[in-house]
Amino acid sequence: MKKVAVIGCGAYMDSGYGCPGEWRCLKAAALGEHSFDEPSQVVAFIKCECPGRTIVPNTGMAIKLSEMKPDVIHLSSCLVNAKPGCPYSTAEEFAKILEGKTGIKIVLGTHDYH
């Protein structure tokens, strides 16, 4: 089974919008739906905190502490599709930085549930 990490938008998590960290990302991963190409085990769920400077060190720490390197990292749908968007960076910029630092493939999005 593929091991994945999910990075969610901390502003959404803290604001009570219902995403991420609840059923949507986890359901899509478990069932292999939407952005997940097969049923996957979530080995880390990381919160991006404004202004995004901690996304790389927090991801590295989650991987180190879990002692399970993910095969892929998904940026959650709320992080990728936020309206209004992140004022500090784009999902594509976060993905480029993360992939460069971790060497792990980054996927934009997790689900299309409403």
PEHUHU-V617701 format. One record per backbone hydrogen bond with DSSP energy under -0.5 kcal/mol. CO is the residue of the C=O (numbers start at 1). NH is the residue of the N-H. If there is no record, write none. Layout:
co=(CO;CO)
nh=(NH;NH)
//
This chain:
co=(2;3;3;4;4;5;6;6;7;8;8;9;10;11;12;12;13;22;23;24;25;26;27;28;28;29;33;35;39;40;41;41;44;46;46;48;49;49;52;54;55;56;57;58;59;60;61;62;63;63;71;72;73;74;74;75;76;77;90;91;92;93;94;95;96;97;98;99;105;107;107;110)
nh=(41;71;72;43;44;74;8;46;76;10;48;13;14;15;16;17;16;26;27;28;29;30;31;32;33;40;36;37;2;42;4;43;6;8;48;10;52;54;55;58;59;60;61;62;63;64;65;66;67;68;105;5;107;7;76;109;80;81;94;95;96;97;98;99;100;101;102;103;73;75;109;35)
//
